[in-house]
Amino acid sequence: MATTRFTQRINGFVYGYSDINVDINGKIFDEVTELNYEATIEKGELRGTSPVPAGYTIGYTTYKGSMTLSKDQATEFMKLLGNGFAAVPFTITVTYGPTRDSLTELKTATDVLNGCAIASISNTHTPGATALQVKFDLVIQDIAFEGGPENPGGIRAFNPNQ
């Protein structure tokens, strides 16, 4: 039997931007035009007189992100957080899917962004047919990749139980 190095998905379904649901403190926001989040792990290196590292520190993680909302939903978002919104922590749950994992099973993926706070707000509007949007830069305390009901702890940069 011949083997192939190419994977073909059932019915060819993969996640697309329109498959994303963004839930902030229990409210769905559907006019998110851009969503970015990342984990950066800074490792320290021990070097002696050897030309190769003797070892690495476990390092520390920095989480950050941003999201852009329509002007209307940006106002809703700030009202949800309330007066003094810059000091109010919130959780963003990002759900991808569902897509068909097989002929009979639907699959979703969930990332949970815990301890989010607004770091900056940017209103940049230009003339033209484009809808007005507001960008929020975020600081994030922790990200549980592939979290959600099936895997409440998610996959994290550092295991909180160790």
C-alpha positions in Angstrom: 0.0 0.0 0.0 1.4 3.4 -1.0 1.8 6.1 1.7 1.5 9.8 1.1 3.0 12.7 3.0 -0.1 14.8 2.3 -3.0 15.0 4.8 -6.4 15.5 3.4 -9.2 16.6 5.7 -12.7 15.1 5.6 -14.7 17.3 3.3 -11.8 19.8 3.3 -13.2 21.9 6.2 -10.7 24.0 8.2 -11.3 27.0 10.5 -12.0 30.3 8.9 -12.3 33.8 10.4 -16.1 33.6 10.3 -15.9 30.5 12.5 -14.6 32.6 15.5 -16.9 33.5 18.4 -15.6 36.1 20.8 -17.1 36.1 24.3 -16.1 38.8 26.8 -17.4 38.3 30.3 -20.4 36.4 28.9 -21.3 38.8 26.1 -20.7 37.8 22.4 -19.1 40.4 20.3 -19.6 39.7 16.6 -18.0 42.8 15.1 -14.4 41.9 15.9 -12.5 42.8 12.8 -9.1 41.8 14.1 -8.0 39.6 17.1 -4.3 38.9 18.0 -2.8 37.3 21.1 0.6 35.8 21.8 2.8 34.3 24.5 6.5 35.2 24.5 8.8 33.1 26.7 12.1 34.8 27.5 14.8 32.3 28.4 18.0 33.1 30.1 21.1 31.4 28.9 24.1 30.3 31.0 27.4 30.6 29.2 30.7 29.9 30.6 33.9 29.5 28.7 32.3 26.8 26.5 31.3 27.8 22.9 27.8 26.2 23.6 25.3 27.1 26.3 25.7 25.2 29.6 22.0 25.5 30.2 18.9 27.7 30.1 16.6 29.2 32.8 12.9 28.3 32.7 12.4 31.9 31.8 9.2 34.0 32.2 6.2 34.5 29.9 4.7 37.7 28.7 1.2 37.7 27.2 -0.2 40.4 25.1 -2.8 41.0 22.5 -5.1 43.3 20.7 -8.5 43.4 19.2 -10.3 45.8 16.9 -14.0 46.3 17.2 -16.6 48.3 15.2 -17.1 51.8 16.8 -20.6 50.7 18.1 -19.3 47.5 19.7 -16.3 49.3 21.1 -18.7 51.6 23.0 -20.7 48.5 24.2 -17.4 46.9 25.3 -16.4 49.9 27.4 -19.9 50.2 28.9 -19.7 46.5 29.8 -16.5 47.2 31.8 -17.9 50.4 33.2 -16.5 53.7 34.4 -12.8 53.2 35.2 -12.7 50.4 32.5 -8.8 50.6 32.3 -8.6 49.0 35.8 -11.3 46.3 35.2 -10.0 42.8 34.4 -12.0 40.7 32.0 -11.8 37.3 30.3 -12.0 36.7 26.6 -13.1 33.3 25.4 -12.3 32.6 21.7 -14.1 29.6 20.2 -13.2 28.3 16.8 -15.7 26.2 14.9 -17.4 24.1 14.7 -16.0 22.3 11.7 -16.5 18.7 10.7 -13.7 16.5 12.1 -15.3 13.5 10.4 -18.4 12.7 8.5 -20.4 12.7 11.8 -18.5 14.7 14.4 -18.3 18.4 14.8 -15.1 19.9 16.4 -14.5 23.2 18.2 -11.4 24.6 19.7 -11.3 27.2 22.5 -8.7 29.6 23.8 -9.3 31.4 27.1 -7.5 34.7 27.7 -7.6 35.3 31.5 -6.9 38.5 33.4 -7.1 40.8 30.4 -6.9 44.6 30.8 -6.9 47.5 28.4 -3.4 48.9 27.8 -4.3 51.4 25.1 -7.2 52.5 22.9 -6.7 53.8 19.4 -9.3 55.6 17.3 -7.8 56.1 13.8 -10.5 57.2 11.3 -10.0 58.0 7.7 -12.4 59.1 4.9 -13.9 56.5 2.7 -16.4 53.7 2.8 -14.7 51.8 5.6 -16.7 51.4 8.8 -15.2 53.2 11.9 -13.2 50.9 14.2 -11.5 51.1 17.5 -8.3 49.1 18.4 -7.7 47.9 22.0 -4.2 46.8 23.0 -4.4 44.3 25.8 -2.2 43.0 28.6 -3.1 39.4 29.4 -2.3 37.5 32.6 -2.5 34.0 31.2 -3.7 32.1 28.1 -5.2 28.7 28.2 -4.8 27.4 24.7 -7.3 24.6 23.8 -9.1 25.4 27.1 -12.9 25.4 27.5 -15.4 22.9 28.9 -13.6 19.8 27.6 -10.2 20.9 28.9 -10.8 23.5 31.7 -7.1 24.0 32.4 -6.1 24.3 28.8 -2.5 24.0 27.5 -0.4 26.7 29.1 3.2 28.0 28.7 3.8 26.9 32.3 1.8 24.3 34.2 0.2 26.1 37.1 0.0 22.8 39.1 3.8 22.3 39.3 
